[in-house]
Amino acid sequence: MQTNRTSNFLANCPGLTSEEITSSRKKHGKNIFEKRERNLALRLIIEVCTEPMFILLAVTCSIYMILGEWREGLIMIVALIFVAGISIFQTIRSNNATKTLRKISQTKAKVIRESTQQVIAREDIVIGDLIIVEEGDLIPADGEVLKPMISVSMSLY
């Protein structure tokens, strides 16, 4: 819904064109922090192997082997591998669920592009976009205030 203020502003500021958006995105990338997860499998294995219960069971397995109880030691090794596998599997599932929730709950931003107000994903904002921020909106990127239309109420109920 465009207010009278917004339509007046649109007439004076056409926003970016498709070519400018493509150029800015190629030059600067998307409006996201990229989290690089290196060696996820190795990190998970180290996490599981440093858990106190895993260490305790590994020590118990070693004691069985030292005492010559091979059968119990091998059963303990199989159980440790099984439990570690389940833990790694659950962690991967949790990470995937978290990524999916982030995508679903991704905030949108109102921008002016090619003389029209558009609603886009926050990550699609590029340098030079004119962002419309209204009451209750989260500010989706660093920016510069072009036309302040801000009023702040400092009153308490």
C-alpha positions, 0 to 999 in steps of 0.5 A: 500500500503506497501512502501519499508520501511514498508516491511523492517520493517515488516520482523524485527517486526512480530507484535502481534499474535491472542493469544496475541491480545485476552489476551491483550484485556481481560486484558486491554479492548478496546482502548476507553473512556467509558462514563457511562450514569447513569439514563439518563431518570432521568437526562433528566426529571430534565433538562426539569423541570429546563428549564425557560419556564417549570418553568414559565408554572408550576407556571402559572398552580399553580396559576390557581389551587390556584384561583380555575380554575381547568379546566385551571390548568388541561389543563396546566398540560396535556400540560406540560406533553406533551411538556416535553415528546416531549422534552425528545423524541427529546433528546433521538433521538439526542443522538442516532443519535450522537452515530451512527455518531460516529460509522460511522466516526470512524477512522481507524488505520494501524497496524502490526499483524502476519507479515502483515499490517492490517487496523483496527478500532481505538478501536480495538488497544491493548497494544503491537500493532505496529501502522503505522503512515503516513503523515496526519494520526491521532495518534490513541493511546498512544505509543512508537516510535520504528522507527522514519521516521519523517520529519517536514517542518517548512517553510511557503508558 
